[in-house]
């Protein structure tokens, strides 16, 4: 069986460079210059005290090793040694007090903006993307930002200053020791940056892609749990999920092993630094060219450098992983919405619900030929229009284009004389109430789901909408009434109950245009009567578009449009079209034959 859990990392054909991702994160830092400058400035001050530690250690050893015992000199040196270390700790701690709010606010901003950007992407984008994978990418990127920020500002930056500062100090005292230290530090840094980018990153991107696939597979299987249970397919889904997690296990093992390979090289370079620098200083001491304090300086400097080199290696790895984790959200930030508002687009002006298609041409991105080719149609204000036809004939596309879920390749669509391409999408869609075949409710209370159409609605308005939708009685029978949580996508309610909640939401929206997309096709006869009665009341005074396969539900339509391959091949009322004996009659005969 083909594995369909393809992920965007594998299909979009583009990976951002480290520099592009780092530039995205840097823009977040610069939003709060005060917090950034204070925390970075304090880190620099802490680095100065850190660089003084080997020197003060040398002073202390020289004082206690002197032939004459000078207690004052020794205690003064001890005071400098301890004071420098305490100052380093205190100042670094204060720096974190400024850094933490900067990080928390930027992580919030990044997550909020990523969510906003994803919401702005087209219906096509969401259809091509697993919701679970997208969730995983955004949450992973938030912690990726944290890793990158800590690595660059708190660790790698100070480490570079300390390491090169100590190299310079040693070079002034002992040029050979300074040269050895400088060569090892440069080699260490180059090995980390180059190996992590060229050797580790490709494996890490692959394991990240598989991590996203885990999120997608989990969301897909868990949200489809009723289907899994209905087929007794738990073991099959577990095996399928196990294949994905096993692929991730193999990939992440390679990533971790490559990180360990880099770690071994780092340790070899660290040993070279230790052996080379201390060996040269011992040689100088034997020759009488170095004091015990010099040896103390070198040992303290080595211990300091060794710790910073170890931290540098770990943080370069953390930096690369954080950049890889953030790469998806950084890519989202660079993407333009596929259907976007024009600059300064005004809100929809409202009206009576006239819909006009003028010479519309539209093609789906995966299709070779247009579905609609120079298509024109007018729906009068308050008219009830039914769309019928075979699957793929263009009925649902008609509604999607009215909502501007896609942009046209030619022509225009006018609602109440306004070109929908020129007005803000949000305001346009607020003027169109849609009741789909299988309404997807939020895992919130029934009251919140009804009020989603108008969040500022009072409790009385919500209940009035529920009464008109024939939903109030079943809601009141629930233990918590309107405060009942409906479960993910509304799974705690029956199909008819979800449908009536969706109709109540449409009543509350009070939009001039109403769309019913197969709204009663999956209901039993008794529930269908209740829902149909609610629909009839809702349609009064509104322009209504009904997509239907069951032709019995559209007998009262003012006009029926029969679609074939993106064209209207017949139109008229039910009785007229039956009398013609054409395409509508064939559809009616098929419907009656299958009843």
CORKA-V639888 format. One record per pair of residues at least 12 apart in sequence whose C-alpha atoms are under 6 Angstrom apart, sorted by the first residue. I is the first residue (numbers start at 1). J is the second residue. D is the distance in Angstrom with one decimal. If there is no record, write none. Layout:
((I | J | D) (I | J | D))
This chain:
((21 | 327 | 5.9) (21 | 330 | 5.9) (35 | 98 | 5.7) (39 | 95 | 4.6) (39 | 98 | 5.5) (39 | 99 | 5.6) (42 | 95 | 5.4) (43 | 92 | 6.0) (46 | 88 | 4.8) (46 | 91 | 5.8) (46 | 92 | 5.8) (49 | 84 | 5.6) (49 | 88 | 5.5) (54 | 297 | 4.7) (54 | 300 | 5.1) (54 | 301 | 5.3) (55 | 297 | 5.8) (56 | 81 | 5.0) (58 | 293 | 4.1) (58 | 294 | 6.0) (58 | 296 | 5.2) (58 | 297 | 4.8) (59 | 77 | 5.8) (60 | 77 | 4.8) (60 | 78 | 5.9) (61 | 293 | 5.1) (62 | 293 | 4.7) (107 | 142 | 5.6) (120 | 337 | 5.8) (121 | 337 | 4.9) (121 | 338 | 6.0) (122 | 338 | 5.5) (122 | 339 | 6.0) (130 | 216 | 5.1) (132 | 215 | 4.6) (132 | 216 | 4.0) (132 | 219 | 5.0) (133 | 212 | 4.6) (133 | 213 | 6.0) (133 | 215 | 4.9) (133 | 216 | 4.4) (136 | 212 | 5.8) (136 | 215 | 5.9) (140 | 325 | 5.8) (141 | 325 | 5.0) (141 | 326 | 4.1) (144 | 322 | 3.9) (144 | 325 | 5.0) (144 | 326 | 5.2) (147 | 322 | 5.2) (148 | 319 | 4.8) (148 | 322 | 5.2) (151 | 315 | 5.2) (151 | 319 | 5.7) (156 | 312 | 5.7) (159 | 308 | 5.6) (167 | 181 | 5.8) (167 | 182 | 5.7) (177 | 277 | 5.3) (200 | 258 | 5.7) (203 | 255 | 5.2) (204 | 255 | 5.5) (207 | 248 | 5.9) (207 | 251 | 5.2) (207 | 252 | 5.2) (210 | 248 | 5.3) (341 | 424 | 5.8) (345 | 422 | 5.9) (345 | 423 | 4.9) (345 | 424 | 5.3) (346 | 423 | 5.1) (346 | 424 | 5.8) (347 | 423 | 5.6) (347 | 424 | 5.2) (347 | 427 | 5.5) (348 | 423 | 5.9) (348 | 427 | 5.4) (348 | 428 | 5.5) (351 | 416 | 5.8) (352 | 381 | 5.5) (353 | 381 | 4.9) (353 | 416 | 6.0) (353 | 512 | 5.3) (353 | 513 | 5.6) (353 | 543 | 5.5) (354 | 379 | 5.9) (354 | 380 | 5.1) (354 | 381 | 4.5) (354 | 415 | 5.5) (354 | 416 | 5.0) (355 | 378 | 5.8) (355 | 379 | 5.1) (355 | 414 | 5.8) (355 | 415 | 4.7) (356 | 377 | 5.8) (356 | 378 | 4.4) (356 | 413 | 5.7) (356 | 414 | 5.0) (357 | 376 | 4.8) (357 | 377 | 5.0) (357 | 413 | 4.7) (358 | 376 | 4.8) (358 | 411 | 5.6) (358 | 412 | 5.4) (359 | 374 | 4.1) (359 | 375 | 4.8) (359 | 376 | 5.0) (359 | 411 | 4.7) (360 | 374 | 4.8) (360 | 375 | 4.7) (360 | 410 | 5.5) (360 | 411 | 4.2) (360 | 412 | 5.8) (361 | 373 | 4.5) (361 | 374 | 5.1) (361 | 409 | 5.5) (361 | 410 | 4.7) (362 | 408 | 5.2) (362 | 409 | 5.3) (371 | 566 | 5.1) (372 | 566 | 4.9) (381 | 543 | 5.5) (382 | 541 | 5.5) (382 | 542 | 4.7) (382 | 543 | 4.0) (383 | 543 | 5.0) (384 | 544 | 4.7) (384 | 557 | 5.3) (384 | 558 | 5.2) (385 | 545 | 5.0) (385 | 557 | 5.8) (385 | 559 | 5.0) (385 | 560 | 5.7) (386 | 545 | 5.7) (386 | 546 | 4.6) (386 | 547 | 5.8) (386 | 560 | 4.7) (387 | 547 | 4.9) (387 | 561 | 5.0) (388 | 548 | 5.8) (388 | 562 | 5.0) (389 | 562 | 5.5) (389 | 563 | 4.9) (393 | 563 | 5.5) (393 | 564 | 4.8) (393 | 565 | 4.6) (393 | 566 | 5.5) (394 | 566 | 4.9) (403 | 429 | 5.8) (431 | 511 | 4.8) (432 | 511 | 5.6) (432 | 513 | 4.8) (432 | 514 | 5.7) (433 | 506 | 5.4) (433 | 511 | 5.8) (433 | 514 | 4.9) (434 | 515 | 4.7) (435 | 516 | 5.0) (436 | 517 | 4.7) (436 | 519 | 5.6) (437 | 517 | 5.5) (437 | 518 | 4.8) (437 | 519 | 4.4) (440 | 489 | 4.7) (441 | 489 | 4.5) (441 | 490 | 4.8) (442 | 489 | 5.4) (443 | 486 | 5.6) (443 | 487 | 4.6) (443 | 488 | 4.6) (444 | 485 | 5.1) (445 | 483 | 5.0) (445 | 484 | 5.0) (445 | 485 | 4.2) (446 | 482 | 5.2) (446 | 484 | 5.8) (447 | 482 | 5.1) (450 | 505 | 4.4) (453 | 505 | 5.7) (453 | 509 | 4.9) (465 | 504 | 4.9) (465 | 507 | 5.6) (465 | 508 | 5.7) (466 | 504 | 4.9) (469 | 500 | 5.6) (469 | 503 | 5.7) (469 | 504 | 5.0) (469 | 534 | 4.9) (471 | 500 | 5.6) (512 | 542 | 5.2) (513 | 542 | 5.7) (513 | 543 | 4.8) (513 | 544 | 5.9) (514 | 544 | 4.7) (515 | 544 | 5.8) (515 | 545 | 4.8) (515 | 546 | 5.9) (516 | 546 | 4.7) (517 | 547 | 4.8) (518 | 547 | 5.5) (518 | 548 | 5.1) (555 | 574 | 5.5) (559 | 572 | 5.0) (559 | 573 | 5.1) (560 | 572 | 5.3) (560 | 573 | 5.7))
